[in-house]
Amino acid sequence: MILAVTPGGLNWKLRMPRLSLHRFGVRLLLPMLAAASMWLYFQRVLIPHQRTDSQVREVPRGSLSDLYPRWLGARELLLHGHDPYGDDVTREIQAGYYGRVLDATRPNDPKDQQAFAYPIYVVFFLAPTVGLPFPIVQRVFLILLVIATMASISMWLQALEWRISASATVMWIVLTLGSFPTIQGLKLQQLTLLVAALLAASLNAISHRRFVLAGILLSCATIKPQLLLLPVIWLCIWVTGDWHDRRRLFCSFGISMSVLVVGGELLLSGWIQEFRAACAAYYLYTGGGKSVLDIFLTPLWGRVVAAVLIGTSLIVVWRHRRAAEGSPSFQYSLALVMATTLMVIPMLAPYNQVLLVPVAMLIARKIRDLRKRNPPTRFLTATAALSVFWPWFGAAGLVAAMLFLPGPVVQRAWAVPVGTTLSTPVTLFALLFIGRSVFTNEDLKSACD
């Protein structure tokens, strides 16, 4: 569209560049094929394999919706006054989630009890749905997650101040919606996708200096506090870099959190202690919870290295605390904190890797500069790219194999696309760390001045 001011007034006309639609389609062809391959892999390979395995091992399968425990807990509390952390509600959750109550005498029954292990204030967000049948809630929530994930791409781009073409933006949306973490999150109706969108909205608000709104959105994202701990600490550090100008973010977040916590206490007295007990029980019956570092280094050394990485990341963001929102140092701090979070949290679920989207964006933005550096940086760049793109290659290979081989044969290789799940956060973090001067356009010493 061309808008022009002429002596006769304001005129406009629509002019499409020649072959623009054709070029747009060509650019999207590979991303769409990659996304389609991943969706087909889920539908034709992974899910059938899981169903077959469940039948053979007599593992219960019900709705398998991660939203269900939270929704049922909210309904029982608001409509019937039952404690969502209680054993009776947990058994009711299991009956809906798995199809029956778990039996400790059956060795193949899942260890995850699916108890209500969220802060009580998640009930406030689910309150409008407790009077509806859960199948309707599922469908509405799925649509919400798709829309939120699509919107988060635009918000991350704005938070990073990366201006790209419309076709490039659509490519990011298609690849994100067609990635293993996002599809798994959608299939499970995982609240992590909503948390990621809320965090993107908060950082986008910060980039536009809407600090009050940013604080409110950030507090809402704490429904999964283990994912928000480091980002919140980083932003509190950043606020100290210019307290007079940024204190509205701190005050807004503090007031919003107080409303949620106190409101939860009025709703269920003593919920904080019950929440802590539920979290402790969760880590106990899921084997203690393991991080990526625990897998690669053993639990002892994993915790040691995790402490070092957290300390190092906090030192880096402290040095960049005076950086303005939208500056390279601010953007680097954001990516570093998100990558560190995925390295140290005691959770291996791939859907949490949707939080790596801004990390991938920052690296993609600086990919040419990274390639011009020394051989180790170029090698690590190639390794990180392989880790990120391998799931699509693996999924496409298995989908293609379905044309020539029986389904059960292909399903035996279901793990091929997830082969780089653990290496992805490691390679992205390492690339951020060794290439920090590329991302910040300054060395760490000058950032202190």
VOTOR-55719 format. One record per residue (C-alpha): residue in one letter; z, x, y. Coordinates in steps of 0.001 Angstrom, whole numbers, plus 500000, padded with zeros to 6 digits. Layout:
BEGIN
AZXY/...
This chain:
BEGIN
M500000500000500000/I499038501316503441/L500919500053506523/A499401500667509956/V500149499706513548/T496990498720515413/P496333497242518847/G495977493882517131/G499389494072515495/L500872495192512200/N498295495321509396/W498598496291505782/K496301496536502800/L496677497527499189/R494752500619498184/M495138501997494681/P494003505585494184/R491075505806491815/L492126506101488166/S495798506023489202/L496606503400486583/H494737505429483979/R496640508602484886/F499875506641484918/G499158505415481389/V498233508873480153/R501457510356481517/L503483507697479762/L501640507932476452/L503693510734474908/P507078509450476143/M506261505978474834/L505168507369471466/A508372509415471285/A510528506411472150/A508668504155469708/S509091506749466958/M512839506853467521/W513190503064467475/L511095502867464289/Y513205505615462756/F516326503558463380/Q514801500365462007/R512892501762459032/V514821504867458032/L518390505187459318/I519615501581459087/P518062500946455626/H519638504195454403/Q523046503119455708/R522726499704454092/T521755501186450745/D524548503733450918/S527057500988451762/Q525965498903448780/V526199501816446378/R529620502940447624/E530861499386448314/V531560500182451947/P532063496995454027/R529545496181456742/G530106493392459237/S528995493087462848/L529534496835463406/S529788496094467120/D532071498399469083/L532332495629471659/Y533921493266469136/P537414494881468960/R537669494915472734/W536348491352473081/L538611489959470370/G541640491773471781/A540900490326475227/R540456486838473786/E543672486972471777/L545637488168474802/L544207485775477379/L543860482649475240/H546691482993472754/G549108485496474300/H548851487891471341/D549359491626471804/P545911493218471274/Y547580496424470071/G549456494517467343/D548797494830463610/D547890491156463265/V545116491459465844/T543939494703464209/R543503492902460878/E541574490119462588/I539364492722464262/Q538640494377460905/A537642491042459395/G535038490556462120/Y533915494168462462/Y533671495135458790/G533404491689457238/R536834491955455615/V540225493576456146/L540259497236455091/D541984498044451824/A543842501372451591/T543490501305447781/R539696501500448024/P538742505165448481/N535387504407450126/D536721502065452777/P536290503422456329/K539193505353457804/D538592503988461304/Q540932500996461606/Q539012499657464632/A542271498934466426/F542343498032470122/A542570501581471513/Y541459500997475116/P543460500671478346/I544614497075478686/Y542713496633481941/V539429496526480001/V540509492909479454/F539804492161483138/F536127493048482677/L535800491030479476/A537730487992480712/P534599485944481633/T533349486200478036/V536421485230476005/G535481481541475931/L531988482222474552/P530907482736470920/F530625486418470155/P526893486323469166/I526095485117472687/V528349487785474182/Q526532490396472092/R523096489378473331/V524174489223476971/F525985492565476738/L522948494196475107/I520768493083478013/L523414494339480451/L523495497755478755/V519699498070478867/I519590497169482561/A522544499439483371/T520975502372481511/M517648501902483284/A519381501668486660/S521475504763485926/I518322506908485812/S517452506017489387/M521073506489490454/W521342509932488831/L518095510971490522/Q519456509879493888/A522814511561493270/L520944514801492518/E518567514151495456/W515614514768493177/R512615512918494548/I509988512455491868/S506990510164491456/A507213506639490112/S505486507693486896/A507985510538486381/T510877508119486952/V509460505723484370/M509094508654481967/W512805509434482334/I513658505769481738/V511437505521478665/L512756508741477142/T516367507785477861/L516013504315476347/G514177505880473418/S516686508678472780/F518992508813469769/P522234508582471815/T521078505552473800/I519671503655470824/Q522845504292468846/G524877503083471826/L522750499935472128/K522938499192468417/L526725499519468505/Q527121497863471945/Q529080500955472963/L530980500851476248/T530068504511476805/L526677503352478120/L528424501162480670/V530784503998481608/A527822506335482139/A526155503781484414/L529359503256486413/L529779507002486822/A526154507320487963/A526732504515490463/S529871506236491753/L528096509586492243/N525178507778493862/A527600506126496279/I529106509532497072/S525647510924497811/H525260508115500379/R528792508753501711/R530034505343500600/F533356506777499510/V535287503515499227/L532711502003496886/A532551505262494937/G536307505224494338/I536234501643493073/L533349502344490684/L535038505513489447/S538237503628488632/C536262501000486699/A534669503772484629/T538107504885483399/I538024502222480683/K537176505285478567/P539605507769480152/Q538814510650477798/L535287510781479213/L536394510588482855/L539301513035482943/L537337516123483990/P535004514285486412/V538031512728488135/I539803516089488397/W536638517661489815/L536221514962492451/C539892515256493440/I539340518999493908/W536173518298495885/V538058515914498178/T540444518732499147/G537476520715500454/D537210518335503406/W540210516037503287/H539667514453506680/D536147513305505802/R536551512615502063/R540045511181501809/R538610507663501601/L537318508502498122/F540760509616496978/C542541506641498544/S540001504144497229/F540265505541493710/G544066505676493864/I544435502111495121/S541894500770492612/M543615502525489719/S546980501204490885/V545620497668490907/L544242498075487379/V547372499710485968/V549857497371487661/G547686494365486889/G547659495439483260/E551429495794483291/L551782492263484632/L549459491078481890/L551166493018479086/S554448494751479835/G554715498251478365/W550976498529477662/I550839502232478567/Q553167503189475716/E551245500953473319/F547954502469474457/R549261505995473889/A550473505029470419/A547101503440469624/C545290506625470713/A547609508802468625/A547018506545465609/Y543269506662466220/Y543172510459466091/L545382510399463013/Y543297508029460895/T540005509593462013/G541096513038460886/G542593514319464123/G539386514172466122/K537086517184466336/S535118518578469213/V531852520449469041/L533811523678469451/D536115522762466559/I533091522407464285/F531539525716465279/L534714527798465644/T537484526140463547/P540086523842465157/L542357526675466306/W539714528748468037/G537987525593469204/R541074524609471197/V541429528125472594/V537814528252473733/A538052524677475065/A540989525714477261/V539003528711478514/L535944526592479288/I537998523968481105/G539786526633483129/T536522528393483970/S534837525143485001/L537772524224487244/I537621527636488905/V533912527173489556/V534291523685491041/W537234524914493139/R534985527560494636/H532406524876495406/R534919522363496775/R533598522682500337/A530012521980499293/A528500518885500869/E527476515969498710/G523850516459497714/S524018520242498079/P522927522457495161/S526536523549494601/F527731519935494407/Q524964519045491984/Y525762522075489860/S529438521128489769/L528502517640488576/A526330518987485763/L528872521631484759/V531706519100484531/M529634516701482419/A528503519473480065/T532061520777479723/T533312517282478914/L530867516967476007/M531955520383474738/V535703519734474660/I536298516027473959/P537487515464470364/M534621513087469646/L531290513856467973/A529539510489468340/P525979511106469617/Y526118508125471988/N528471510108474240/Q525567512419475025/V524131509874477468/L526494511661479870/L524224514693479584/V521369512942481385/P522216514482484820/V522564517876483120/A519088517552481613/M517732516417484978/L519136519413486831/I517772521812484207/A514352520121484234/R514299520404488018/K514905524161487839/I512918524866484674/R510304527039486422/D512940529224488063/L514783529588484756/R511604530751483040/K511178533488485642/R514550535046484882/N515502537601482259/P514614537282478546/P518026535890477480/T517705533071480010/R514156532307478892/F515262532303475253/L518175529995475979/T515892527701477989/A513551527407475019/T516478526828472661/A517917524095474867/A514512522415475120/L514145522492471344/S517616520992470884/V516827518151473277/F513356517329471948/W513947517930468244/P515259514380467517/W511953512906468700/F509941515392466625/G512072514656463559/A511856510889464052/A508082511006464518/G507721513100461364/L509742510650459263/V507914507627460683/A504582509310459885/A505824510095456375/M506451506372455843/L502658505929455786/F502333508098452681/L505680508038450905/P507923505246449609/G510682504152451975/P513584505299449761/V512110508792449554/V511788509108453331/Q515251507653453860/R516784510557451968/A515766512769454904/W517494510504457444/A519537513418458860/V516510515414460084/P516450513984463651/V520182514552464155/G519986518221463182/T520506519398466774/T523173516871467790/L525915519497467883/S523790522231469426/T522531520159472358/P525715520202474491/V526303523860473591/T522843525048474670/L522853522977477849/F526297524245478828/A525331527855478104/L522147527515480163/L524095526075483082/F526612528879482903/I524293531891482681/G521794530414485133/R524291529295487755/S522691531307490555/V519417529438489952/F521118526066490259/T523350526850493248/N520966529111495142/E523934531346495790/D526327533540493830/L529877532503493151/K531306535014495610/S529425533539498540/A530563530079497507/C534117531147498240/D533364532086501811/
